[in-house]
Amino acid sequence: MKKYLPFFRGNGYKFILAPLLKMSEATLELIVPLIIADMIDNGIANSDKSYIIRMFIRLLILGISGMAVSITAQYFAASAAVNFVKKLRHTVYENIQNMSFSGFDKSGSSTLITRMTSDMDSIQSGINLTLRLLLRSPFVVIGACVMAFTVDAKAAVSFAVAVPLLSIVVAAVLFLTLPLYAKIRSALDSLLTLTRENVTGARVIRAFNIEKKQIDLFDRQNGFLTSLQEKTGRISSLLNPVTCIIINASVSLLIFLGARRVNMGAISCGAVVALYNYMSQILVELIKLADLTVTLTKSVACAKRVSPLLEKEQVSKNSVEDKQSENYIEFDGVSFAYPGAGGLSLENVSFTVRKGERIGIIGSTGSGKSTLLKLLAGFYPPTSGSIFLNGKNIENISPEELRSRIAFTEQKPVIFRGTVRENLTVGSENLTDERLISALKNACAYEFVSQKDGFLDAVTEQNGSNFSGGQRQRLAVARALSKKAEILILDDASSALDYLTDKMMREAISALDYSAVFTVSQRTGSVSDCDKIILLEDGKATVGTHAQLLETSETYREIHFSQFEKEDEAV
């Protein structure tokens, strides 16, 4: 938990004042039974109204003072908890944003969302209650016991029995429920992941008529989560009844012993009332302590889950230094394997790119096309080998600088909720309407965007649901073209486009001034006019021009002539 210490800074006085003020409030409460006992023994017993009024005024002053102290303490506790979690959430979110793709693959988006939302809320509740009750409740319990023995040691013997028993009960519940809450959060993660997959893949699920199968799978995981919660709930639910039984038995013993000692003349009636009040205070505080125990157990489990995200991810780097090179981009013996994968996705890939060249990448599904481009963009570090940009190892270039030089369009275009303008200016500043319009035209997106109400300020729904698949692809390409970058990467960015639109977009992009353009496509016609074509087969690369590959590569010929009947070779 040392990782959480920096988040206390700036609000340290609140973390100190909140529990101290709650202990001050508790001190005032411990005085109340003594005043009531005095009122009974000296005021009511003697029918002294003026004395009763004086004692009442004292109680009123204590009550008002206690309320003022309590409100102040509550404010400090709430403020400290909120600010603590605010800083914590900011740090976790920043680390998530800087997380490598390997980190995302390992954690999963559903898990990260849970950490940022429900886990943070649980930590905030735990801090708030801890500041208010962790010192106050034990202080009241111990203080009430001490005051009870001060009033009458023999009558207070029930306190010596009740408090240890109650402490054992609370500790037992804490011991049994702590591991269960960790399992509950893990099961909740699995359920959220399944739910997210079902929601995002709803069309596929319905197309294959597997709704019942997915509902059954959801029911099993939901049932497992429910069984864990029920088991934890059964254990936690024992807390209040058991504590009440112990307290009520202790109260009965207290009244019995107190009544006998009153009859013997050893203590007064006011003393018995004071002892009863102290026992009631213990009951209330132990119930609060039990609730704190449950909340704190959940918070600790959540804090342990959030803890790994507080460390910035350490990515191992190759020791290869920069070098002098005439090439703009160079892949030197690059191999890569995804974490946990059985084999290499890319194996010993080497090629060079001169400044101004256009590179086509083609290959069968799973051959490593997208992986190669993600390595170039710095999303993953190579498992072995090196990638150079202007002679500089990209692992020696900061991610911010590297990605500022690259405009990237992935296979599945991501359109954010907002407007067309906001989507086109993602990661870019001070872009004029003229530049945005030019990007739309080059991406063949101007026509359908201009027909939308608001044009550049037209609304885009979440995931671009108010646009077709081809329109989303063209918007994503326009976003890449809007960015002032040296390298343009189009990862199968025209797969949903017809041949004519694809050709028009390629011709428009070829006229733009980029240091390098990488185009991934399943169509040989889309890469045939590139300066170089990289053919990937099972992670291995063959490099050449369209004519060279047609002559030397049987695989490339098969791909090309399988499409030749469907599309004009000149396309």
Secondary structure by P-SEA (a helix, b strand, c coil): ccccccccccaaaaaaaaaaaaaaaaaaaaaaaaaaaaaaacccccccaaaaaaaaaaaaaaaaaaaaaaaaaaaaaaaaaaaaaaaaaaaaaaaaaaccaaaaaaccaaaaaaaacaaaaaaaaaaaaaaccaaaaaaaaaaaaaaaaaaccccaaaaaacaaaaaaaaaaaaaacaaaaaaaaaaaaaaaaaaaaaaaaaaaaaaacaaaaaaaaaaaaaaaaaaaaaaaaaaaaaaaaaaaaaaaaaaaaaaaaaaaaaaaccccaaaaaaaaaaaaaaaaaaaaaaaaaaaaaaaaaaaaaaccccccbbbbbbcbbbbbccccccccbbbbbcccccccccccccccccccbbbbbbbcccccaaaaaaaaacccccccccccccccccccccaaaaaaabbbbccbbbbccccaaaaaacccccccaaaaaaaaaaacaaaaaaacccccccccccccccccaaaaaaaaaaaaaaccccbbbbccccccccaaaaaaaaaaaaaccccbbbbbcccccccccccbbbbbcccbbbbbcaaaaaaccaaaaaaaaaacccccccc
